[in-house]
Amino acid sequence: MTTSIEVSHLTKRYDTVTALADVSLSVQPGEIMGFLGPNGAGKTTTLRILTGMLAPTEGSVRIDGLDVTERPLDVRRRIGYLPEHVALYPELRVREYLDYRVAIKDVPRPEQRARVDEALQQCALADVSRKLIGRLSKGYRQRVALADCLLAHPKILILDEPTVGLDPHQIRQTRELITQLGRTTTILLSTHILPEVEMICHRVTIINKGRIVAVDTPAQLRQRLQGSAVLRVQLRGEVAAIESALNALPGVTRVTRAGAADGFHAFDVQSSPGSDIREVVFRAAVERQWMLRELSQAQASLEDVFIQLTTHEEP
Amino acid sequence: MSHLIALTARELKSFWYSPIAYVVGALFLLLQGVVFHLLLLALSDPRSDPSATMARAFFGGTFYYWFACLITTPLITMRTFSEEKRTGTIETLLTAPVTDAQVVLSKFLGAWINYGALWLSTLPFFLIFRMLTPLDWGPVFTGWLGTWLLGGMLIALGILASSITRNQVIAAVLSFVTILLLFSIGILEGFIRDPETAKIVEYLSLIEHTADFAKGLLDTRPVVYYLSVTAISLFFTGRVIANPRWRS
């Protein structure tokens, strides 16, 4: 089966700024992939390249096996794209707008009416179909744009922050709709809201500062850190020796260097769930006569995973 | 083809749903009505030049004609691309399975039809005129045709201007200045002594061509001139839209 979205080694540079650096990403058919990252991480840039709105500096994108720059029209026929900033023609009525959109999306003429009805139904817009788009609230406009995405029954949906600016009730409806659509459609969902990812997505790609920092299922991402303690340790001594000693301690699963300041080296020490390694770390420091300046523990949540993956403290 | 029709229909709707259409339309009709009335008075004066006709006076014979052409076209075209860029609808438009050529052509056709509709609104003037006095429809028809072809060129230039900015005021000023430059070449004609240069200027002069059309002369040279500038402008608009740097 052809991979639905295949992004390989994508780089986007503007004069001096590198917006994306060697981004690779693949979404399998039927999958709902979360695309997570803080604002300005490069999510929208990536999605714009996927839809052919922007050209990559390097790298390639294949949608349903087709190269975006070589077969732009065939690619656009296969995707429904909800842009970050929903923009519609305010002077048109909802129905009028969707009638226009369905006509430019290669839907056979006899089917067009039914498609518009279906999209209006799916997005709960039937009762505002005769209203002017300019008079609608932000939530309704968002749904009109989503309805537009569904008109051509695309194989792939690319949604850029679909729930931003909605009220809690609308957010819930939108998520339910996305989950429901996900049963038949491949979805790439960009967001910076973590619970959304946990609720909807099968897998998550985390991007930060134009680089992919993690790809995993939400459950595994959570499991990887939930319950397990991350211990911040600052010690003075030979850095490699400390690192290997910490790694050798019982219960320790992962040691990462977290910078150095005035002779002290900082480490983030992860341990298996349920174990408290503070005492062992203290003993190890005493035995080897390392000065200990910090020994602090925080309970990790998915939010911490995200923060940890997307924040780089300067050494 | 169905794409082009749907896109053009959207252009026409958006124009006629906006207040600009009615302000431009009303002022246009008012201006043309006043001009027609004044010309009628002038032509019915027994001392007037016997060779003068209504068609020649109305199409290009007065400053008002040029005012109507040069002012209305930037107003019709200023929104075409810049408004889509400003609001962001250009992104939804260009990610739909339509070609750049279809997008550009639909903008052009929409604006050209609107412009044609404005000028067609002067038809009743001539119908009333015809009821009172004999009228040679030939020059009236070619006068309209010339005006419409000229408008196509001005509209294509205006759409090109609109495609490079997201500000519709800048788009309007830019196309107005370009159109004015093209128009003013005709005014310079009398100052040029070199016969070769004079020929070129004469060819480019909008005033001369329009006067010919209003005499009932259907010359292919201005038709080729107008159509080629139209085609070139639309081609460049397509290039602008295809360029990722300029498209949004």
Chai-1 contact restraints between the chains, C-beta under 6 A:
chainA,res_idxA,chainB,res_idxB,connection_type,confidence,min_distance_angstrom,max_distance_angstrom,comment,restraint_id
A,T51,B,T95,contact,1.0,0.0,6.0,A-B,restraint_1
A,M53,B,E91,contact,1.0,0.0,6.0,A-B,restraint_2
A,M53,B,T95,contact,1.0,0.0,6.0,A-B,restraint_3
A,L54,B,P244,contact,1.0,0.0,6.0,A-B,restraint_4
A,A55,B,P244,contact,1.0,0.0,6.0,A-B,restraint_5
A,L73,B,P97,contact,1.0,0.0,6.0,A-B,restraint_6
A,R76,B,T95,contact,1.0,0.0,6.0,A-B,restraint_7
A,R76,B,P97,contact,1.0,0.0,6.0,A-B,restraint_8
A,R77,B,P97,contact,1.0,0.0,6.0,A-B,restraint_9
A,Y81,B,T95,contact,1.0,0.0,6.0,A-B,restraint_10
A,P83,B,E91,contact,1.0,0.0,6.0,A-B,restraint_11
A,H85,B,G88,contact,1.0,0.0,6.0,A-B,restraint_12
A,A87,B,T87,contact,1.0,0.0,6.0,A-B,restraint_13
A,A87,B,G88,contact,1.0,0.0,6.0,A-B,restraint_14
A,A87,B,T89,contact,1.0,0.0,6.0,A-B,restraint_15
A,E91,B,S14,contact,1.0,0.0,6.0,A-B,restraint_16
A,E91,B,Y17,contact,1.0,0.0,6.0,A-B,restraint_17
A,Y100,B,A6,contact,1.0,0.0,6.0,A-B,restraint_18
A,Y100,B,R10,contact,1.0,0.0,6.0,A-B,restraint_19
A,A103,B,A6,contact,1.0,0.0,6.0,A-B,restraint_20
A,I104,B,H3,contact,1.0,0.0,6.0,A-B,restraint_21
A,I104,B,A6,contact,1.0,0.0,6.0,A-B,restraint_22
A,I104,B,A96,contact,1.0,0.0,6.0,A-B,restraint_23
A,I104,B,V98,contact,1.0,0.0,6.0,A-B,restraint_24
A,D106,B,P97,contact,1.0,0.0,6.0,A-B,restraint_25
